[in-house]
């Protein structure tokens, strides 16, 4: 996701790990481009268990065990304008899991950005080819997998 040619608007990290029968998920999102305001419209989270025995193979599915959706009451809140998430919390988000079963944590963050200044058109004169000051948005997807009980990485 990028509002300008010069860099990414938002990027994220997701780290999962497990000890015993607990699966932990920590994430951080960073939206920070001078002159833009970021609006977090929706955050969806899914905790899933692999439906077959062994290592996951593309095309095989995961069963959703828990899901949540957050629609922030103030999508353009100051906390969304830089780095945010639960990355620095001690335990992150925690779920129970069964040892030696593969689990997946999946997040979708729907973001819109608006330009706070005067738009500067791109090479075609109307900003359609990457001019500075365009409004836009997109969905940031974060996904990570872990076998329960295999420790931190």
Long-range contacts (C-beta under 8 A, 24 or more apart in sequence): 1-111, 1-136, 1-137, 1-138, 1-140, 3-33, 3-36, 3-113, 3-115, 3-134, 3-135, 3-136, 4-33, 4-130, 4-132, 4-134, 5-130, 7-33, 9-33, 9-36, 9-38, 9-111, 9-113, 10-38, 10-109, 10-111, 10-140, 11-140, 12-85, 12-107, 12-109, 12-140, 12-142, 13-87, 13-142, 14-105, 14-107, 14-142, 14-143, 14-144, 15-87, 15-92, 15-144, 15-153, 16-103, 16-105, 16-144, 16-145, 16-146, 17-146, 17-151, 17-152, 17-153, 18-97, 18-103, 18-146, 18-147, 18-148, 18-149, 18-150, 18-151, 18-152, 19-149, 19-151, 19-152, 20-99, 20-149, 21-96, 21-97, 21-98, 21-99, 21-148, 21-149, 22-94, 22-95, 22-96, 22-97, 23-47, 23-94, 23-95, 23-96, 23-97, 23-103, 23-105, 23-146, 23-148, 24-91, 24-92, 24-93, 24-94, 25-92, 25-93, 25-95, 25-105, 25-144, 26-85, 26-86, 26-87, 26-89, 26-92, 26-93, 27-85, 27-86, 27-87, 27-92, 27-107, 27-142, 28-83, 28-84, 28-85, 28-86, 28-87, 28-88, 29-83, 29-84, 29-85, 29-109, 29-140, 30-82, 30-83, 30-84, 31-80, 31-81, 31-82, 31-111, 31-113, 32-81, 32-82, 32-83, 33-113, 35-115, 35-116, 35-117, 35-132, 35-133, 36-113, 36-114, 36-115, 36-116, 37-76, 37-81, 37-113, 37-114, 37-116, 38-76, 38-80, 38-81, 38-111, 38-112, 38-113, 39-75, 39-76, 39-80, 39-111, 39-112, 39-113, 39-114, 39-137, 40-72, 40-75, 40-77, 40-80, 40-109, 40-110, 40-111, 41-71, 41-72, 41-75, 41-110, 41-111, 41-112, 41-137, 42-69, 42-70, 42-71, 42-108, 42-109, 42-110, 43-69, 43-70, 43-72, 43-107, 43-108, 43-109, 43-110, 44-68, 44-69, 44-70, 44-107, 44-108, 44-109, 44-110, 45-69, 45-93, 45-105, 45-106, 45-107, 46-104, 46-105, 46-106, 46-107, 47-95, 47-103, 47-104, 47-105, 48-103, 48-104, 48-105, 48-106, 49-97, 49-98, 49-101, 49-102, 49-103, 49-104, 50-101, 50-102, 50-103, 50-104, 50-145, 55-102, 56-102, 56-104, 56-145, 62-103, 62-104, 65-95, 66-95, 75-112, 97-148, 97-149, 98-148, 99-148, 99-149, 100-147, 100-148, 100-149, 101-147, 101-148, 102-145, 102-146, 102-147, 102-148, 103-145, 103-146, 103-147, 103-148, 104-143, 104-144, 104-145, 104-146, 105-143, 105-144, 105-145, 106-141, 106-142, 106-143, 107-140, 107-141, 107-142, 107-143, 108-139, 108-140, 108-141, 109-139, 109-140, 109-141, 109-142, 110-137, 110-138, 110-139, 111-137, 111-138, 111-139, 111-140, 112-136, 112-137, 113-137
